[in-house]
Amino acid sequence: MTTVIDRIDRPSAPAPAGGGAAAGRTARRKALLHWIAVHALGVAVALFFVLPFVFVFLTSLMSDQQALTRDLVPDTWEWGNYTRVLDTPGFLTWWRNTLLYAGLGTVLTVLSSVPVAYALAKFRFRGQRLALMLVISMMMLPPQVVIIPMYLFWAKQMDLSGSLWPLIIPMAFGDAFSIFLLRQFLLTIPDEYIEAARIDGCGEFRTLLKVVLPMARPGIAAIALFQFFCCWNDYFGPQIYASENPGAWTLSYGLESFKGAHHTDWNLTMAATVLVMAPVILVFFFAQKAFVEGVTLTGVKG
């Protein structure tokens, strides 16, 4: 019968050489397979959205002849295609018009939507539910339904056809979607902050400016981005009001005519498409944190 001392003094069997390294490789392989299994659907969806952008970018760097082939990678990287696009007559004018339309439209929408959303979220008055239902009903009304009377008003009565002002001026009177989205966000702000400001002697305008707006920055950023993207990508509006005046075209409408002018030069068409998409993508990546936070918090209360 062995004693405890004998078991302690007895040397243990040596571990097989390379066992630790093999176990480490096995663990890493299992972790990789587990990650692939968990994220396979997400990776597939990401590739589904990313690959078209990669295709457009690679085609924009091909030569005229290679763009018509089945090649996916350029033989020679033709960066001069972007210079040729920028030198196209009217392209920089379309850029300026689009920035004016998107920038001024976004500012007017935010300035006009914030007070209305604040009133619907924090005030109690007769007809409040009716006003909210009217806002929601305007969200469900397609713009094509009212385009004829609106066009007759702006073109015949105001004589503003051939410009972007019929699209910019109405934004100074609020946007139904922006009002509803911001109203939902303002419902998440506790009423105690507003009551405390009123007790301290702040009026409604000062309360909105000093208390509500700093706390509503994610919601304001969300509606601003939505409106900016909507104006930047708008094709229907410029087609109706500005089609007769090339000097008032935006990028979305001008790109269609650019495609018509270069129907065989797909490399130039893709280069123009990249130049149109790039600002929107950059704006979203720099502001995505505020955008996601603002959209997420809009559904907390109802």
C-alpha positions in Angstrom: 0.0 0.0 0.0 1.5 3.3 -1.1 1.7 6.1 1.3 1.0 9.8 0.7 4.7 10.5 0.7 5.3 7.9 -2.0 2.6 9.4 -4.2 4.0 12.9 -3.8 7.6 11.8 -4.5 6.7 9.7 -7.5 7.4 11.7 -10.7 4.5 12.5 -12.9 4.3 11.3 -16.5 5.6 13.9 -18.9 3.0 15.8 -21.0 3.1 14.9 -24.7 5.1 17.3 -26.8 3.1 19.9 -28.7 -0.1 19.2 -26.8 -0.6 22.7 -25.6 0.0 24.2 -29.1 -2.4 21.7 -30.7 -5.1 22.5 -28.0 -4.6 26.2 -28.7 -5.1 25.7 -32.4 -8.2 23.6 -31.8 -9.7 26.2 -29.6 -9.0 29.0 -32.1 -10.5 26.9 -34.9 -13.6 26.2 -32.8 -13.9 29.9 -31.9 -13.6 30.9 -35.6 -16.3 28.4 -36.7 -18.5 29.6 -33.9 -18.1 33.2 -35.0 -18.9 32.2 -38.6 -22.0 30.3 -37.6 -23.3 33.2 -35.5 -22.5 36.0 -37.9 -23.0 34.1 -41.2 -26.3 35.8 -41.9 -25.0 39.2 -41.0 -22.0 38.8 -43.3 -24.2 37.6 -46.1 -26.5 40.6 -45.8 -23.5 43.0 -45.5 -22.0 41.5 -48.7 -25.4 41.8 -50.4 -25.4 45.6 -49.8 -21.6 46.3 -50.2 -20.9 44.4 -53.4 -23.0 46.7 -55.7 -21.0 49.7 -54.4 -17.7 47.8 -55.0 -18.9 47.0 -58.5 -19.8 50.6 -59.3 -16.4 51.9 -57.9 -14.4 49.4 -59.9 -16.3 50.0 -63.1 -15.7 53.8 -62.6 -12.0 53.1 -62.9 -12.1 51.1 -66.1 -11.3 52.2 -69.6 -14.1 52.8 -72.1 -13.5 49.4 -73.7 -13.1 47.4 -70.6 -16.3 48.8 -69.0 -18.3 46.9 -71.7 -16.7 43.5 -70.9 -17.3 41.0 -68.1 -14.1 42.0 -66.2 -14.6 42.9 -62.6 -11.1 44.4 -61.9 -9.7 47.2 -64.0 -6.6 46.4 -66.0 -5.5 50.0 -65.7 -6.8 52.3 -63.0 -8.3 55.2 -64.8 -8.5 57.9 -62.1 -8.9 60.5 -64.8 -12.5 59.4 -65.3 -13.4 61.5 -62.3 -11.7 64.5 -63.8 -13.6 64.0 -67.0 -16.9 63.9 -65.1 -16.1 67.0 -63.1 -15.2 68.8 -66.4 -18.7 67.9 -67.9 -20.6 71.2 -68.5 -23.1 71.8 -65.8 -21.9 69.1 -63.3 -20.6 71.6 -60.8 -23.8 73.6 -61.2 -25.8 70.5 -60.3 -23.6 70.1 -57.2 -24.2 73.7 -56.1 -28.0 73.4 -56.7 -28.1 70.1 -54.8 -26.2 71.6 -51.8 -28.5 74.6 -51.8 -31.6 72.4 -52.0 -30.5 69.9 -49.4 -28.9 72.3 -47.0 -31.5 75.1 -47.0 -34.3 72.6 -47.0 -32.9 70.8 -44.0 -32.4 74.0 -42.0 -36.0 75.2 -42.8 -37.5 71.8 -42.0 -35.8 71.7 -38.6 -36.6 75.2 -37.7 -40.3 74.8 -38.6 -40.8 71.3 -37.2 -39.3 71.7 -33.7 -41.9 74.1 -32.3 -44.8 72.1 -33.7 -43.4 68.8 -32.3 -42.8 70.5 -28.9 -46.3 71.7 -28.7 -47.8 68.3 -29.7 -45.6 66.5 -27.1 -45.7 68.8 -24.1 -48.8 71.1 -24.3 -52.3 70.1 -23.5 -54.9 71.9 -25.5 -58.3 71.2 -27.1 -58.0 69.5 -30.4 -54.5 68.1 -29.7 -55.4 64.6 -30.8 -57.0 66.0 -34.0 -53.9 67.9 -34.8 -51.8 64.8 -34.3 -54.1 62.8 -36.5 -53.8 65.5 -39.2 -50.0 65.2 -39.1 -50.2 61.5 -39.4 -52.7 61.7 -42.2 -50.3 64.0 -44.1 -47.6 61.4 -43.8 -49.8 58.9 -45.6 -50.6 61.3 -48.4 -48.4 60.7 -51.5 -46.9 63.8 -53.0 -48.2 62.7 -56.4 -51.8 63.4 -55.2 -51.3 67.1 -54.7 -48.7 67.7 -57.4 -51.1 69.2 -59.9 -52.6 71.9 -57.7 -49.2 72.6 -56.2 -47.6 73.0 -59.7 -50.4 75.2 -60.9 -49.9 77.4 -57.8 -46.2 77.7 -58.0 -45.9 77.9 -61.8 -49.0 79.9 -62.8 -49.7 82.1 -59.7 -46.1 82.6 -58.3 -44.2 82.2 -61.6 -41.5 80.1 -60.0 -41.3 77.3 -62.5 -37.8 76.5 -63.7 -36.3 76.9 -60.2 -36.0 74.9 -57.0 -37.9 77.5 -54.8 -41.2 75.6 -55.2 -39.4 72.7 -53.4 -37.6 74.8 -50.8 -40.2 77.3 -49.6 -42.8 74.7 -48.4 -40.2 73.3 -46.0 -40.5 76.5 -44.0 -44.0 75.3 -43.0 -42.9 72.0 -41.4 -42.7 68.4 -42.5 -45.2 65.8 -41.3 -42.7 63.0 -40.9 -40.2 65.2 -39.1 -42.8 66.6 -36.8 -44.1 63.1 -35.8 -40.6 61.6 -35.4 -39.4 64.5 -33.2 -42.7 64.5 -31.2 -42.1 60.9 -30.4 -38.5 61.7 -29.2 -39.7 64.7 -27.1 -42.1 62.4 -25.2 -39.0 60.7 -23.8 -37.9 63.9 -22.1 -39.2 64.0 -18.5 -41.8 66.8 -17.8 -40.0 67.6 -14.6 -37.2 69.4 -16.4 -39.7 71.6 -18.2 -41.7 72.3 -15.0 -38.5 73.3 -13.2 -37.6 75.7 -16.0 -41.1 77.3 -15.8 -40.8 77.6 -12.0 -37.5 79.4 -12.4 -39.3 82.0 -14.6 -38.5 80.7 -18.1 -41.1 81.3 -20.8 -42.0 78.7 -23.3 -39.6 79.9 -25.9 -36.7 80.1 -23.5 -37.6 76.7 -22.1 -37.6 75.2 -25.6 -34.3 76.9 -26.4 -32.4 76.3 -23.1 -33.8 73.1 -21.8 -35.5 71.0 -24.5 -33.2 71.6 -27.5 -30.0 70.5 -25.8 -31.7 67.3 -24.6 -33.3 66.7 -28.1 -30.1 66.9 -30.1 -30.2 63.2 -31.2 -33.8 63.5 -32.4 -33.0 66.7 -34.2 -30.0 65.1 -35.8 -32.2 62.2 -36.9 -34.8 64.4 -38.7 -32.0 66.6 -40.2 -30.3 63.6 -41.7 -33.6 62.1 -43.0 -34.4 65.5 -44.6 -30.9 65.9 -46.0 -31.0 62.5 -47.6 -34.5 63.0 -49.0 -33.6 66.3 -50.6 -30.2 65.0 -51.9 -31.8 62.0 -53.6 -35.0 63.7 -54.7 -35.7 63.1 -58.4 -39.4 63.7 -58.7 -39.5 67.3 -57.5 -36.7 68.7 -59.7 -38.2 66.8 -62.6 -41.5 68.6 -62.2 -40.3 72.1 -61.4 -36.8 72.5 -62.8 -36.7 70.2 -65.9 -37.1 73.2 -68.3 -34.1 75.0 -66.9 -30.8 73.0 -66.9 -29.2 75.7 -64.7 -31.5 74.6 -61.9 -31.0 70.8 -62.2 -29.8 68.8 -59.2 -27.4 65.9 -59.2 -30.2 63.3 -59.1 -31.9 64.7 -62.2 -28.7 65.7 -64.0 -27.3 62.2 -63.5 -30.1 60.9 -65.6 -29.2 63.2 -68.5 -25.6 62.5 -68.0 -26.3 58.8 -68.4 -28.2 59.6 -71.6 -25.3 61.7 -72.9 -22.8 58.9 -72.2 -25.0 55.8 -72.7 -22.0 53.8 -73.9 -19.4 55.2 -71.5 -20.4 53.2 -68.5 -17.1 54.0 -66.8 -18.0 57.8 -66.8 -21.6 57.1 -65.7 -20.3 55.0 -62.8 -17.8 57.7 -61.9 -20.6 60.3 -61.8 -22.6 57.9 -59.6 -19.8 57.6 -57.1 -19.5 61.4 -56.9 -23.2 61.6 -56.2 -23.2 58.9 -53.5 -20.0 59.9 -51.7 -21.3 62.9 -49.8 -24.3 61.0 -48.5 -22.2 58.0 -47.3 -19.7 60.3 -45.6 -22.4 62.3 -43.8 -24.0 59.1 -42.6 -20.8 57.6 -41.3 -19.8 60.8 -39.4 -23.3 61.2 -37.9 -24.5 57.6 -37.5 -24.2 57.6 -33.7 -26.6 60.5 -33.3 -28.8 59.2 -36.1 -29.2 55.7 -34.6 -29.7 57.1 -31.1 -32.4 59.5 -32.3 -34.3 56.9 -34.2 -34.0 54.3 -31.4 -35.4 56.6 -28.7 -38.4 57.8 -30.8 -40.4 54.7 -30.0 -40.1 54.6 -26.2 -43.4 56.4 -25.5 -46.5 56.9 -27.6 
